[in-house]
Amino acid sequence: MQTGQNLAIMKALADKSRLAIVNSLLERSQYVEELAQRHALAPSTVSFHLRKLEHAGLVRCRKEQYYVVVQLNDTVFDTTLRQIVAADPAGKEQQEQRIEDYRRKVRGSFFRHGRLEKLPAQHKKRLIVLEKFALRFEPQRRYSEREVTGLIMPLYDDYCTIRRLLVDERLIRREGATYWREGEETNENLEPVALPAQEKKGPRGMEKVSKRKEIIRTYKQNVPEPGIFQIRNKVNGKIYVAASPNLEGERNSRLFQLKMGKIVFNRDLQRELDQFGADNFEFSVLAALDPPHPGKDSEKMLALLELQWLEKLQPFGERGYNSEKAYQRCRERLRNRDGTDMS
């Protein structure tokens, strides 16, 4: 059926008298005069309603001598309501083309030369942007955190934010330090619930286990991500490197301080912020750790990671804003604390 006929059928049946006529014809074929008498209508009124029904293809009329016999079109009445209300393929193609044109327009607005300039504030546009990142993941393939960073960095420097949003929007899945994109054909079968023996008592036990797994998964996704960040002067290349137990919170805080022009943690950085302005400074994540697990010394792991990056980048003197003396003190403190080898 075409869209025009579908609409004609719906309009033809949107009348009480025509519905009554169709109901009578469901019993058997009838003459126009018989229908008029049966429904207490004038023959001209019945003829008017029959023209509407015939135009929609619901009935057929034929002459028998001096009378007109009306019968239902069984082909149409054997059609399901789902088929009637469905749009024709051409209409669907036009809709899909308009949607694709809109998506292309959004991507063109936020990506320049293949890289994302900024994240959209509007949720539906943000999803379109995030899908471009998600499509870089091969369906069902498991990626390490480092591999995920390698997929995101060519398109956007703040890979921690993109990675978190991809997980939050369920465009990719995460379990521990493993990430993957689900294929549509197996979307429901990737995480079967493994029930302990004592829980296998019926639907209620399964529901408890599923809820517990969901709570654990949500906790893992929402725990602040620790790691190492840097603030870089785009004019002279000098950097400030530090660790944070919450990279996302750190990013928001430091960007706000830069925008307000007030840095309270480093005099040298404040002086050059006054000189060059906030637009000439950028925040980026250098490395991230998995959220801490009970029993692990996450503070020590983060401190060691910070020292490694300070050793690697040497952001001291003309190269950066960090204090080399403070770096040496921290290095010595960790060595004396538990004999950690700092070489």
Secondary structure, 3 states (H helix, E strand, C coil): CCHHHHHHHHHHCCCHHHHHHHHHHCCCCEEHHHHHHHCCCCHHHHHHHHHHHHHCCCEEEEEECCEEEEEECHHHHCCCHHHHHCCCHHHHHHHHHHHHHHHHHHHHHHEECCEECCCCCCHHHHHHHHHHHHCCCCECCCEEHHHHHHHHCCCCCCHHHHHHHHHHCCCCEEECCEEEECCHHHCCCCCCCCCCHHHCCCHHHHHHHHHHHHHHHHHHHHCCCCEEEEEEECCCCCEEEEEECCHHHHHHHHHHHHHHCCCCCCHHHHHHHHHHCHHHEEEEEEEECCCCCCCCCHHHHHHHHHHHHHHHHCCEHHHECECHHHHHHHHHHHHHHHCCCCC
